[in-house]
Amino acid sequence: MKKRVNNIQLGKQGITENFISSLKNHFKNSEIIRISVLKSARKDKLQVKAFSEEILEKLGKNYTAKIIGFVIVLKKWRKARA
């Protein structure tokens, strides 16, 4: 089975309840989501790390994040990660 990757953007609105529910909907169809952090939302690389931590906190323990430049790659696992 091929892993499907969805791409979404995080803009100046930041992380809202709407954004989180949108993420959860995308995870119904794919295991991996790439979030591009737009220039209007970020100041520096530390801001991107803060966004990834906040997203993981709101999604739960079944998700992991990896930061590549200004892109956050989220992966959903079947079992919770420690």
TIVO-2410 file (N, C-alpha, C; in nm, 3 decimals):
# residues 82
REC num residu      c1      c2      c3 atome chaine
REC   1      M   0.084  -0.119   0.000     N      A
REC   1      M   0.000   0.000   0.000    CA      A
REC   1      M   0.088   0.125   0.000     C      A
REC   2      K   0.061   0.213  -0.091     N      A
REC   2      K   0.140   0.335  -0.102    CA      A
REC   2      K   0.096   0.438   0.002     C      A
REC   3      K   0.194   0.500   0.065     N      A
REC   3      K   0.162   0.604   0.164    CA      A
REC   3      K   0.126   0.731   0.091     C      A
REC   4      R   0.013   0.787   0.125     N      A
REC   4      R  -0.032   0.909   0.062    CA      A
REC   4      R   0.012   1.028   0.147     C      A
REC   5      V   0.063   1.132   0.081     N      A
REC   5      V   0.112   1.250   0.151    CA      A
REC   5      V   0.025   1.369   0.112     C      A
REC   6      N  -0.028   1.437   0.212     N      A
REC   6      N  -0.106   1.559   0.188    CA      A
REC   6      N  -0.022   1.680   0.223     C      A
REC   7      N  -0.041   1.789   0.149     N      A
REC   7      N   0.029   1.914   0.176    CA      A
REC   7      N  -0.071   2.019   0.218     C      A
REC   8      I  -0.044   2.086   0.330     N      A
REC   8      I  -0.127   2.199   0.369    CA      A
REC   8      I  -0.036   2.313   0.413     C      A
REC   9      Q  -0.095   2.432   0.426     N      A
REC   9      Q  -0.017   2.549   0.461    CA      A
REC   9      Q  -0.063   2.607   0.593     C      A
REC  10      L   0.033   2.658   0.669     N      A
REC  10      L   0.004   2.727   0.794    CA      A
REC  10      L   0.034   2.874   0.772     C      A
REC  11      G  -0.069   2.957   0.777     N      A
REC  11      G  -0.054   3.099   0.746    CA      A
REC  11      G  -0.057   3.187   0.868     C      A
REC  12      K  -0.089   3.315   0.846     N      A
REC  12      K  -0.081   3.414   0.953    CA      A
REC  12      K  -0.185   3.393   1.063     C      A
REC  13      Q  -0.289   3.315   1.036     N      A
REC  13      Q  -0.388   3.285   1.140    CA      A
REC  13      Q  -0.326   3.199   1.251     C      A
REC  14      G  -0.223   3.125   1.216     N      A
REC  14      G  -0.157   3.038   1.313    CA      A
REC  14      G  -0.234   2.909   1.334     C      A
REC  15      I  -0.216   2.849   1.451     N      A
REC  15      I  -0.281   2.722   1.481    CA      A
REC  15      I  -0.412   2.750   1.552     C      A
REC  16      T  -0.521   2.726   1.480     N      A
REC  16      T  -0.655   2.748   1.535    CA      A
REC  16      T  -0.725   2.613   1.550     C      A
REC  17      E  -0.841   2.613   1.612     N      A
REC  17      E  -0.920   2.490   1.624    CA      A
REC  17      E  -0.955   2.437   1.486     C      A
REC  18      N  -0.984   2.530   1.395     N      A
REC  18      N  -1.016   2.493   1.258    CA      A
REC  18      N  -0.900   2.422   1.191     C      A
REC  19      F  -0.780   2.472   1.212     N      A
REC  19      F  -0.660   2.412   1.154    CA      A
REC  19      F  -0.640   2.270   1.206     C      A
REC  20      I  -0.658   2.251   1.337     N      A
REC  20      I  -0.642   2.118   1.398    CA      A
REC  20      I  -0.747   2.021   1.345     C      A
REC  21      S  -0.873   2.065   1.334     N      A
REC  21      S  -0.977   1.976   1.282    CA      A
REC  21      S  -0.950   1.943   1.135     C      A
REC  22      S  -0.896   2.039   1.061     N      A
REC  22      S  -0.859   2.014   0.922    CA      A
REC  22      S  -0.749   1.908   0.914     C      A
REC  23      L  -0.651   1.917   1.005     N      A
REC  23      L  -0.543   1.817   1.011    CA      A
REC  23      L  -0.600   1.677   1.036     C      A
REC  24      K  -0.691   1.668   1.132     N      A
REC  24      K  -0.751   1.538   1.165    CA      A
REC  24      K  -0.825   1.480   1.045     C      A
REC  25      N  -0.893   1.567   0.969     N      A
REC  25      N  -0.963   1.520   0.849    CA      A
REC  25      N  -0.864   1.469   0.745     C      A
REC  26      H  -0.753   1.537   0.728     N      A
REC  26      H  -0.651   1.492   0.632    CA      A
REC  26      H  -0.592   1.358   0.673     C      A
REC  27      F  -0.580   1.334   0.803     N      A
REC  27      F  -0.522   1.207   0.849    CA      A
REC  27      F  -0.615   1.088   0.826     C      A
REC  28      K  -0.742   1.113   0.794     N      A
REC  28      K  -0.832   1.002   0.761    CA      A
REC  28      K  -0.792   0.937   0.629     C      A
REC  29      N  -0.730   1.016   0.540     N      A
REC  29      N  -0.694   0.966   0.408    CA      A
REC  29      N  -0.545   0.937   0.390     C      A
REC  30      S  -0.462   0.990   0.479     N      A
REC  30      S  -0.318   0.972   0.459    CA      A
REC  30      S  -0.245   0.957   0.592     C      A
REC  31      E  -0.126   0.897   0.585     N      A
REC  31      E  -0.045   0.876   0.705    CA      A
REC  31      E   0.048   0.993   0.732     C      A
REC  32      I   0.086   1.063   0.625     N      A
REC  32      I   0.185   1.170   0.638    CA      A
REC  32      I   0.127   1.301   0.585     C      A
REC  33      I   0.149   1.409   0.660     N      A
REC  33      I   0.106   1.542   0.616    CA      A
REC  33      I   0.224   1.637   0.624     C      A
REC  34      R   0.245   1.711   0.516     N      A
REC  34      R   0.351   1.813   0.513    CA      A
REC  34      R   0.285   1.949   0.532     C      A
REC  35      I   0.328   2.021   0.635     N      A
REC  35      I   0.274   2.154   0.662    CA      A
REC  35      I   0.381   2.257   0.626     C      A
REC  36      S   0.351   2.338   0.526     N      A
REC  36      S   0.443   2.446   0.489    CA      A
REC  36      S   0.409   2.567   0.574     C      A
REC  37      V   0.506   2.616   0.650     N      A
REC  37      V   0.484   2.734   0.733    CA      A
REC  37      V   0.518   2.856   0.647     C      A
REC  38      L   0.417   2.935   0.617     N      A
REC  38      L   0.435   3.049   0.528    CA      A
REC  38      L   0.511   3.162   0.597     C      A
REC  39      K   0.568   3.252   0.518     N      A
REC  39      K   0.646   3.364   0.571    CA      A
REC  39      K   0.564   3.452   0.665     C      A
REC  40      S   0.433   3.465   0.637     N      A
REC  40      S   0.348   3.551   0.718    CA      A
REC  40      S   0.327   3.494   0.859     C      A
REC  41      A   0.353   3.364   0.878     N      A
REC  41      A   0.329   3.300   1.008    CA      A
REC  41      A   0.455   3.287   1.093     C      A
REC  42      R   0.572   3.297   1.033     N      A
REC  42      R   0.695   3.266   1.106    CA      A
REC  42      R   0.788   3.387   1.116     C      A
REC  43      K   0.870   3.381   1.219     N      A
REC  43      K   0.976   3.480   1.233    CA      A
REC  43      K   1.111   3.414   1.204     C      A
REC  44      D   1.127   3.292   1.257     N      A
REC  44      D   1.253   3.220   1.241    CA      A
REC  44      D   1.229   3.071   1.258     C      A
REC  45      K   1.337   2.993   1.257     N      A
REC  45      K   1.326   2.847   1.270    CA      A
REC  45      K   1.271   2.805   1.407     C      A
REC  46      L   1.299   2.883   1.510     N      A
REC  46      L   1.248   2.851   1.643    CA      A
REC  46      L   1.096   2.859   1.645     C      A
REC  47      Q   1.039   2.951   1.569     N      A
REC  47      Q   0.894   2.964   1.559    CA      A
REC  47      Q   0.834   2.837   1.498     C      A
REC  48      V   0.901   2.780   1.398     N      A
REC  48      V   0.853   2.657   1.334    CA      A
REC  48      V   0.855   2.542   1.435     C      A
REC  49      K   0.960   2.534   1.515     N      A
REC  49      K   0.969   2.430   1.619    CA      A
REC  49      K   0.856   2.446   1.721     C      A
REC  50      A   0.828   2.570   1.759     N      A
REC  50      A   0.719   2.597   1.853    CA      A
REC  50      A   0.585   2.553   1.794     C      A
REC  51      F   0.564   2.581   1.665     N      A
REC  51      F   0.440   2.538   1.598    CA      A
REC  51      F   0.428   2.386   1.601     C      A
REC  52      S   0.537   2.315   1.572     N      A
REC  52      S   0.530   2.169   1.568    CA      A
REC  52      S   0.498   2.112   1.706     C      A
REC  53      E   0.557   2.170   1.810     N      A
REC  53      E   0.529   2.123   1.946    CA      A
REC  53      E   0.383   2.148   1.984     C      A
REC  54      E   0.331   2.264   1.945     N      A
REC  54      E   0.191   2.297   1.976    CA      A
REC  54      E   0.095   2.204   1.902     C      A
REC  55      I   0.127   2.175   1.775     N      A
REC  55      I   0.042   2.084   1.696    CA      A
REC  55      I   0.041   1.945   1.757     C      A
REC  56      L   0.159   1.894   1.794     N      A
REC  56      L   0.167   1.760   1.855    CA      A
REC  56      L   0.091   1.755   1.987     C      A
REC  57      E   0.099   1.862   2.064     N      A
REC  57      E   0.030   1.867   2.192    CA      A
REC  57      E  -0.122   1.859   2.171     C      A
REC  58      K  -0.172   1.925   2.067     N      A
REC  58      K  -0.316   1.926   2.042    CA      A
REC  58      K  -0.365   1.799   1.973     C      A
REC  59      L  -0.279   1.733   1.895     N      A
REC  59      L  -0.322   1.612   1.824    CA      A
REC  59      L  -0.320   1.488   1.915     C      A
REC  60      G  -0.222   1.475   2.001     N      A
REC  60      G  -0.214   1.360   2.089    CA      A
REC  60      G  -0.086   1.280   2.070     C      A
REC  61      K  -0.079   1.163   2.134     N      A
REC  61      K   0.043   1.084   2.139    CA      A
REC  61      K   0.066   0.995   2.017     C      A
REC  62      N  -0.032   0.983   1.928     N      A
REC  62      N  -0.016   0.896   1.811    CA      A
REC  62      N   0.056   0.963   1.696     C      A
REC  63      Y   0.112   1.080   1.717     N      A
REC  63      Y   0.172   1.156   1.609    CA      A
REC  63      Y   0.317   1.193   1.642     C      A
REC  64      T   0.399   1.202   1.537     N      A
REC  64      T   0.535   1.251   1.553    CA      A
REC  64      T   0.558   1.358   1.447     C      A
REC  65      A   0.656   1.446   1.474     N      A
REC  65      A   0.685   1.554   1.381    CA      A
REC  65      A   0.833   1.559   1.352     C      A
REC  66      K   0.864   1.602   1.230     N      A
REC  66      K   1.002   1.620   1.187    CA      A
REC  66      K   1.005   1.754   1.114     C      A
REC  67      I   1.105   1.836   1.143     N      A
REC  67      I   1.113   1.967   1.080    CA      A
REC  67      I   1.224   1.966   0.975     C      A
REC  68      I   1.187   2.005   0.853     N      A
REC  68      I   1.284   2.016   0.744    CA      A
REC  68      I   1.270   2.158   0.689     C      A
REC  69      G   1.364   2.243   0.724     N      A
REC  69      G   1.355   2.383   0.681    CA      A
REC  69      G   1.236   2.450   0.745     C      A
REC  70      F   1.144   2.499   0.662     N      A
REC  70      F   1.022   2.561   0.713    CA      A
REC  70      F   0.901   2.471   0.688     C      A
REC  71      V   0.926   2.341   0.681     N      A
REC  71      V   0.820   2.243   0.659    CA      A
REC  71      V   0.816   2.149   0.779     C      A
REC  72      I   0.695   2.126   0.831     N      A
REC  72      I   0.675   2.031   0.940    CA      A
REC  72      I   0.613   1.906   0.878     C      A
REC  73      V   0.677   1.792   0.896     N      A
REC  73      V   0.625   1.666   0.844    CA      A
REC  73      V   0.565   1.588   0.961     C      A
REC  74      L   0.433   1.567   0.955     N      A
REC  74      L   0.364   1.494   1.061    CA      A
REC  74      L   0.335   1.353   1.015     C      A
REC  75      K   0.352   1.258   1.105     N      A
REC  75      K   0.321   1.118   1.075    CA      A
REC  75      K   0.231   1.063   1.182     C      A
REC  76      K   0.130   0.989   1.139     N      A
REC  76      K   0.038   0.926   1.233    CA      A
REC  76      K   0.077   0.780   1.250     C      A
REC  77      W   0.082   0.736   1.375     N      A
REC  77      W   0.116   0.597   1.407    CA      A
REC  77      W  -0.009   0.527   1.460     C      A
REC  78      R  -0.009   0.396   1.450     N      A
REC  78      R  -0.123   0.320   1.502    CA      A
REC  78      R  -0.125   0.319   1.654     C      A
REC  79      K  -0.007   0.306   1.713     N      A
REC  79      K   0.002   0.305   1.860    CA      A
REC  79      K   0.067   0.433   1.909     C      A
REC  80      A   0.034   0.472   2.029     N      A
REC  80      A   0.088   0.594   2.087    CA      A
REC  80      A   0.239   0.584   2.104     C      A
REC  81      R   0.309   0.692   2.080     N      A
REC  81      R   0.455   0.699   2.099    CA      A
REC  81      R   0.485   0.753   2.236     C      A
REC  82      A   0.596   0.708   2.293     N      A
REC  82      A   0.633   0.752   2.428    CA      A
REC  82      A   0.688   0.894   2.426     C      A
***
